[in-house]
Amino acid sequence: MIFEGMERKVSMKDIAERVGVSIALVSYVLNEKEGRVGPEMAQQIRKVAQELNYRPNLIARSLQSGRTNTLGLIVADISNPFFSNIARIIEDEAKQYGYTVLFGSSDESVEKSQGLIDTFLNRQADALILAPAAGTEPQLMALKKKKIPFVLVDRYFPSVPANSVRIDNYQAAYKAVTHLLRTGKKRIGMLTYDGGMEHMQERERGYRQALEDHGLYQAALSQRASYLHLQEGVATGLSHLLQPDRKVDAVFFATNSLAIEGLKQLNALRLKVPDDVAVISFDESDAFDLFYAPVSYVRQSLRDMGREAVRLAIQGVEQKSRPQVDVIVGADLVIRKSCGFKAG
């Protein structure tokens, strides 16, 4: 029974009757298996399918193939420019393979991460791409046990062997801090997140090593803020760094979200960038271009990161026994006014 106002879904039978061929022949063409069908007939079938606004039954197709051509993507915060940009790249790249991407933000919550994983698996996602939150190692090990393909992007856990795509965070941080040192800065502070994620630890290690190589490292100049209490954490950290007995002449922010909040705090304190304190950040943000002193930053190759993540995810679907790989993509230092050194 078709209710008034509801439009009956067009079937392969409708197309077959219009063209005057068998349903099997229509199925061969629409499922791209028309090797034995003449090109003129295949073209006619596709034309009629388009005229009738035919939409394939994806559920039935997935039951036949065992796949839904869907990827699940979990990031920390889709509103963060870093994650929104990489999500768009992953979406566009997946489309080239005929895949659709489902998105979700974990908000650095173990519970929310598990909820998203469950949701995506309930929707029969073929593979997952994750920027994992701290403490989610058991979730990843459970995925491995169930033989569900997944790829870690941007972040990783040394204790979890898995396909991953990331940059060399240590070298990128070392290069950023070394640049500040070359511009004459000597008391360089760092503001990072707490939580112990490996990529943050590597950025802090690069910061520390660059200063140690010049005999300038002071543990008190490395401060941490909570993701859940960002504003308060950044305010406290900067207040500590800017005390008269340890007042810094530069700050290295471990993420763009920390940098944006830090710039707000520096403005509130009426401190000029870069005259009073130089600034350099990890990852870019459109807000950096709007600041009166455009912000220098470490630029990760998001396009390479997104492409590699999709490639590995689909390989995991098609070749479940394929060896795991750790792909390192490039990162550049973009030098602008905020660190006291003009580009060029």
N, C-alpha and C positions, 0 to 999 in steps of 0.2 A: 504493500500500500504506500502510495506517494502522497504526502500531505500537500495541500495547496500552498504554493509559494516555494516549495522545495524543488530543486532541479535534479532529475535523475542523472547519476554519474554515467558518463559514456564508457562503454566496455569495448573490448576487442571485437566482440560479436557484432556490435554496431558498425564498426569500421569494415569488417569483413563483408557484411551485407551490402554496405554502400559501394564497395569496390567490386564485389562479386567474386571473392576468393574465400579460401578456408580460414578459420580462426588460427590454425597452426601457422599458416603463411604470414598472417599479420603479426603473430607472436615472434616469429623468426626475425622479422624486420625491426620491430620495435625494441627487441632485446638485442639488436645489433648482431644477429647471427644469420644474416641474409646471404651467406656465401653462395647458395644455390638459387637465389632469387635474382631475376634480371634487374638491372639498374633502373629501367623505366618503371617496372612494377613497384620496386622498393620506393621510388620517388613518389609514385601515385599514392601508395599506402601512407607515407609520411604526410603528404599534402592533405589527405582526407582526415587523418588523425588531428592535424593542426586545425582544420576547419571545424571539426566537431569539438575542439577544445578537450581532447583526450588527456587524462592525467593517469600515469601508471599507478598501480596499487603497490606502494612501496613495502607494505607489511607482507603481502604475499610474495613479493620478490625477495625480501630478506629471509623469509622462511625457506625459500628454495636455495638461496646462495649461502645462507648462514651469516650474512653481513647486512648492515644497514647503511654502509658508507657514511657513517657519522663518527666524528671525533669529539671528545669532551675536553674542554680546556678549563683548568682551574688556576687562577692567578690570585695574588694577594688582594688587589684592589683594582677593579677594571677602570675606575675613575682616574687612577694615576697615569699620567701621560706615557710612562715607560710601558706599562702593561696594556693600555688601550692601543698604543701603536703596534706593539708586537702581536696583539690579538687580531688586529686588522690584517696584518701581514699573513698570519697563520690562516685566517679565513680566506683570503684571496688565493693563497698557495694551495690550500686544500681543495678549493673549487676547481683548480686546474686538474686535479686527480679525480674529480667527480664526488668529492666529499663535502658534507655539511658540518659546521662546527657549532657545538653548544657551549655557552660561556657561563662561568660562575666565579664569584669572589669569595675567598676563604676568610678575608679580614684577619688573617694570621691566627685563625681559630682552629684548633684540632677538631673540635666537634663539628664546626661548619664544613671543614674539609671532608670529613667522613660522610656528612649528609650529601654533599655534592657528588662524591664518588658513588654513593649508593643510588642517587637519582640518575646519574648518567648511565650506570650499569643497568638499572631497571629499564632505561630507554634503549638498551641494547647498543650502546656506543661500542664501536669496534676497537678503539684504543683511546688512551688518555694522554694528554700533554699537561704537565703540572709544574708550577713554580711552587714547590711545597712549603708549607708553614713549618715552623720549628715544632718538633715533637711528633711529626707524622711518619717517622720511620716504620712503625708497626703497620700502618696503613699500606705503605709501599711493599713491605714484605708480604702482606696478605695478597696484594695484587700479583706478586711474583708467584706465590703458591697456587693461585687460581689460574696462572698462565695468561693473565690479561696483559696485552701489550701496553706499555706506557713509556713516556720520555720525560725526563726532567729538563726544564729550561730555566736558565739563569742561575738556579740554585741546585745544590746536590748534597748528598750525604756520603762521606767516605765509607760508612758502614753498610751502605746499600748499593750493591753492584747493579747498575742500570744504565740504559742508554741515556746520555745527557748531552746538552748543548749549552755552552757557557763561554765566558771570556777568561783570561788569566787575570783574576782580580788583584793578585799580589803585584804583578808587574804594572798594571794600570795605575794602581794607587801609588806605587813607588815612583812612577814617571810624573804623576801629578804633583807630589810633594817635592820631588827634585826640582821641578820647574819653579815652585815657590822659593826654594832655597837659592836658585840662580838669580832670582830677582832681588835678592838681598834680605829675604825674610829669615828670621832666626828663631822666633818663638811661635811655632806653628801648632795650633790646637786642632783636635779632631772631634767631631761629634758623630756618633754612630748609634745604631739601635742595640738594645740589649737582646737577649734571647739566644745567643750563641750559634747562630746560623753560620755555616762554613764560609759562605761567600763574604759575610761581614767580617769574620775573623781574618780572612785573607786580605781584605782591604786594610784592616787595622795593622796586620803584619807588614804590609808594604809601606804604610805610613811610618811605622816604628823603625823599620830597617833603613829607610831613606834618611831619617834623622840620626840614627845611630852611626851611620856611615860618615856623618859630619860632626859627631860628638855632641849632638844637640837634643837627644831624646829625653823627655821628662814624662814619666808615667802620669803625673797629675794633669797633663794637658790633653789626655784622651778621656773624653766624657761619653756617657751613654744615655739614651732617652728611650722611653717605652713607646711602642707603636700605639698602644691604646690611650696613652696620655701624652700625645705628641707636644702640644703647646706648652704644658707645664714642664715636660722633660727638657725641651729645647731652652726654655727660659732659665731653668736651673743650671743647665750645662754651660750656657753662655755666661751667666752670672759668675760661675766658678772660673771660667777661663779669663774673664775680663777684670778680675780682682787686681788691685794695684800691684800686689807683690808678684803676680804672674801674668800680667796683662799681655795677651797674645797680639802679634802683628798680622796674623793670617789664620783662617779657619778652613779646614778641609772637611766638607760635609760628605758623609758616606752614601747619601741618596738625595735625589731631587726633592723629595717631600721634606726632609730635614733642612735642606738648603732654603726652600721657600719660606718655611716657618722661621728659620734663622734670619733671613733678610728682613722679615717683619719685625723681629725683635731688635735687630740692629737699628732699624729706622726709628723704633720707639725710643731707643736709647740715644738717638741723635748722633749716631756714629756714621761717618762717611766711608763708603767703599769706593776705591781701595785706599784712600788717604789714611784713615784711622785703622782699618783692618781689611786685609785682602781676603777674597773669597774664591774658592774653587769647589766644584761639586762633582759627584758621580751621577751620571745620567742627565739628559737634557730635559727641558720643560719650556713650553711656549712663554711662560711667565718670565723666564730668564731674559728674553728679548725685550720685554717691557720695562725692566728695571733700568734706572737711570745709568747704572754701570753694567752693561750686558755681562752676564755671568759666564766665566770659563767653566768647562765641564769635560768629564770623560765621556766620550760618545761610543756606546756599544754598537756593533753592527747588527741592528735589529733585523734587517732584511735577511742577512745570512743566518741569523739565529732562528728566525721563523721558518725559513725554507728548510733548514736542516732538521728542525723539530718535526715538521710535517713529513719529510722524507723518511726519517727514522720510524715515525709512528706507523706509516703505511707499510714500510718494510716489515715491521713487527707483526702486522696483520697478515701479510702475505707469506712471510718466511719466519715462522715462530721459533725456529731453531737457530736463527742467525746470531752470530757472536755479538755481544754488547760492545758499544763504542762510546768514547768520551770525546766529543767534538769541541775543539777550542776555536772560536771565531775571533775576528779582530776587534780592536778597540783603539780609538784615536783620542788625543788630547786637543780640545778646541780652546785656543787661547784668545781671551777677549779682555775687556777693560777691568773686570772685577779683581784680577790678580795683579794689577799694576803694570801690565805689560801689553802693549798694543800688538795685535796680530800683524804680521807682515813687517 
